[in-house]
Amino acid sequence: MDQLDATAVEVLTASRALLGVVARSVAPVLDRVTVPQFRVLVILSTSDGPVRSGDLAAALGVHPSTFTRTADRLVGAGWVLRAENPDNRRETLVELTAEGARLVAQVTDQRRHEITTILARLEPTERDLVLDAMTLFARAAGEPRVRDLLTLGV
């Protein structure tokens, strides 16, 4: 096995560990929210304000009518608000509520806590190596498409 293959094997092992962290962090809220609904909340939590309903549907790779049903459930749960766009009455804007933001923060905090716990098992110089390696890997991989992340709720 050459160095590239050996590195790929180790990255696969690390990716399974990270998937475990993701799964454990989102599992406690899955009785209240589905994975696709949670993904909408995550998208809204990283936006700079309300997002057009059509843009959310496109980001999720679903038909606007499918997204409307998802938004109905999110509004009903109190996680998002929906309003007519004052600049274009044909558009609907969707915005995260404080309760929706708390749900995303709960999952994110759990994920960060678990990652911090794992990193604390390493020596400081080893953590520096992980930081460098993850930075390089993230740069080489680029940002994943939203629809690629839907099944994971990240």
C-alpha positions, 0 to 999 in steps of 0.5 A: 500500500502506498502513502496515498492509499494508507492516508485514505484508509486513515481518513476513512477511519477518522470520517467514521469517527466524525460521523459518529459524533454527528449522529450522537449530537443530532439523535437527541432532537430527532423526536422533535424534528426530522433531519431535513427540517433540522437542515433548514434550521441550520441553513437559516442559522448561518444566514444573515436574516430571512431567506426566500422560500424558493432559495431554501427549496433550491438549496435543499434540492426539493420542489417549492411545494415540498418545501412549503409543507416542511415550512408549515411544520417548522412554523407550527413547531415555533422554529421559524417565522414566515412572512411576505417579502415587503419588496416582492409580494410574490415571495415568502421569506423564512426566518429562524426564531429564537426557539429554532436557534436554541435547537441548532445551538443545542446540537452544535454545542453537543457536537463541539463538546464531544469534539473537544473531549476527543481532542483533549485526549491528545497532546498539544503538539498532536492537536496542532497536527490535527488542526493543520491536517484538518485545515488542509483537508477542508481546503482541498475538499471544498464546501459540500453541497447542501443536498449532500449533507441532508441525510446527515442533518449537518 
